[in-house]
Amino acid sequence: MATITTLDNVIGANLAPSSHSTRFVFNYDEQLIKMADAATAKGSGLAAGDIIEAVRLPANSVIFDAGFEVIVDAVGPSTLTVDLGVTSVDADVFVDGYDWAAGGVGDFSQNPAAYQPVVLKDSGTVDVLLATLSGGTLSAGTLRVWVIYGVIVDQRTPGLVTLKS
């Protein structure tokens, strides 16, 4: 293996103009996920494997982080683990196996060791996955799901109309 330390990379030499934007902003979004409302929307009791869409994000986004806070304790099941991720990419990329049955109000989820940012080419959602649920019916409980993301559309070209035209 070789380390290449020198190329003809004098600043600005033979390089195409780069795009640097001061317009890039971090966005924060959150949503309260009430399990009673989710069961009503489903039309039956919640079960292991159910996916609840929490926060919808636009196309061309990068999700830097996401997680949740327990607002209301889960009521009902003796076993309940929750994942958080982007189902189409990795269902537990942001939270893997939070033990809500043992957790309590004010708990925050932690990222798993395999955490990584997620890039969305198309619009998508950050989802709550009820990974395990047994020993009773989940009748209540609320999570505040939060997401920090940025929109990464190409800003190098103005589109159909030239800038300052």
C-alpha positions in Angstrom: 0.0 0.0 0.0 1.3 3.4 -0.9 0.4 6.8 0.4 0.4 9.5 -2.3 1.3 12.7 -0.7 1.9 15.0 -3.6 -0.1 15.7 -6.7 -0.4 18.8 -8.7 -2.9 20.2 -6.3 -1.8 23.7 -5.7 -4.8 25.6 -4.6 -6.8 26.6 -7.7 -4.4 25.0 -10.2 -6.3 23.3 -13.0 -9.4 22.7 -11.0 -12.9 23.3 -12.0 -14.7 25.9 -9.9 -16.1 24.3 -6.7 -19.4 25.1 -5.1 -19.4 26.5 -1.7 -22.6 27.6 -0.2 -23.4 29.6 2.9 -27.1 28.8 2.3 -26.8 25.2 3.6 -28.7 25.0 6.8 -29.4 22.2 9.3 -33.0 21.5 9.7 -34.7 20.2 12.8 -38.1 18.5 12.8 -39.9 16.5 15.4 -43.2 14.7 15.7 -45.1 13.2 18.7 -46.0 9.6 18.0 -48.9 8.5 20.2 -49.4 4.7 20.3 -53.2 5.0 20.8 -53.4 7.2 17.7 -51.3 4.7 15.7 -53.5 1.8 16.8 -56.6 3.8 15.7 -55.0 4.6 12.3 -54.1 1.0 11.9 -57.6 -0.1 12.8 -56.5 -2.8 15.2 -54.0 -3.4 18.0 -50.3 -2.7 17.4 -48.1 -5.7 17.0 -44.4 -6.6 16.6 -43.2 -5.6 13.2 -45.5 -2.6 12.8 -43.9 0.4 11.2 -45.1 3.9 12.2 -44.1 6.7 9.9 -42.8 9.5 12.1 -41.2 12.3 10.1 -41.4 12.8 6.3 -38.3 14.3 4.6 -37.9 15.8 1.1 -35.9 14.3 -1.7 -32.1 15.0 -1.8 -31.8 15.0 2.0 -29.0 13.8 4.3 -30.1 12.7 7.7 -27.3 13.5 10.2 -29.0 12.1 13.2 -32.4 11.1 14.6 -33.7 9.7 17.9 -36.5 10.0 20.3 -37.5 11.0 23.8 -40.1 9.1 25.9 -42.9 11.5 26.7 -45.4 9.0 28.1 -44.5 5.5 29.3 -45.7 2.6 27.3 -48.8 1.0 28.8 -49.5 -2.7 28.4 -46.8 -5.0 27.1 -44.2 -6.6 29.3 -41.8 -6.8 26.4 -41.5 -3.9 24.0 -38.4 -2.9 22.0 -38.3 -0.1 19.5 -36.1 0.7 16.5 -35.8 4.0 14.6 -34.5 4.3 11.0 -35.4 4.7 7.4 -37.2 1.5 6.5 -36.1 1.6 2.8 -32.4 1.9 3.9 -31.9 0.5 7.4 -34.8 0.1 9.8 -32.6 0.5 12.9 -29.8 2.8 11.8 -30.6 5.5 14.4 -31.9 3.4 17.3 -31.6 -0.4 17.7 -33.5 -2.2 20.3 -34.5 0.5 22.8 -36.2 -1.4 25.7 -39.3 0.8 26.2 -40.8 -1.7 28.7 -37.9 -1.0 31.0 -37.5 2.7 30.1 -39.2 5.7 31.5 -40.4 9.2 30.9 -37.5 11.5 29.9 -35.3 8.8 28.5 -33.5 9.6 25.3 -32.6 6.9 22.8 -28.9 6.4 21.9 -27.4 5.7 18.5 -26.1 2.2 17.9 -22.5 1.5 17.2 -23.2 1.0 13.5 -24.9 4.4 13.2 -24.3 6.4 10.0 -25.9 9.3 8.3 -28.5 8.4 5.6 -28.8 10.0 2.2 -32.3 10.1 0.6 -32.4 10.5 -3.2 -36.2 10.4 -3.1 -38.5 11.7 -0.3 -38.7 9.3 2.6 -39.6 8.9 6.2 -37.9 8.2 9.5 -39.9 5.3 11.0 -40.6 3.8 14.4 -40.4 0.0 14.2 -42.0 -2.0 17.0 -39.3 -4.7 16.9 -40.8 -6.8 19.7 -44.1 -6.5 21.5 -45.5 -9.2 23.8 -47.2 -9.8 27.1 -50.1 -7.4 26.6 -51.6 -4.8 24.3 -49.9 -1.5 23.7 -52.7 0.8 24.7 -50.7 4.1 25.4 -47.4 5.7 25.2 -45.8 8.6 23.4 -42.5 9.2 21.7 -41.1 12.6 20.6 -39.2 11.6 17.4 -36.6 14.2 16.3 -34.5 14.5 13.1 -31.6 16.7 12.1 -31.1 16.9 8.4 -30.0 19.0 5.5 -31.2 19.3 1.9 -28.4 18.7 -0.5 -29.8 19.8 -3.9 -27.2 20.8 -6.5 -26.8 24.6 -6.2 -24.1 25.0 -8.9 -26.4 25.5 -11.8 -29.2 28.1 -11.8 -31.6 26.0 -13.9 -33.5 27.3 -16.9 -33.1 31.0 -16.2 -29.6 32.4 -15.9 -28.9 34.2 -12.6 -29.0 38.0 -12.9 -30.8 37.8 -16.3 
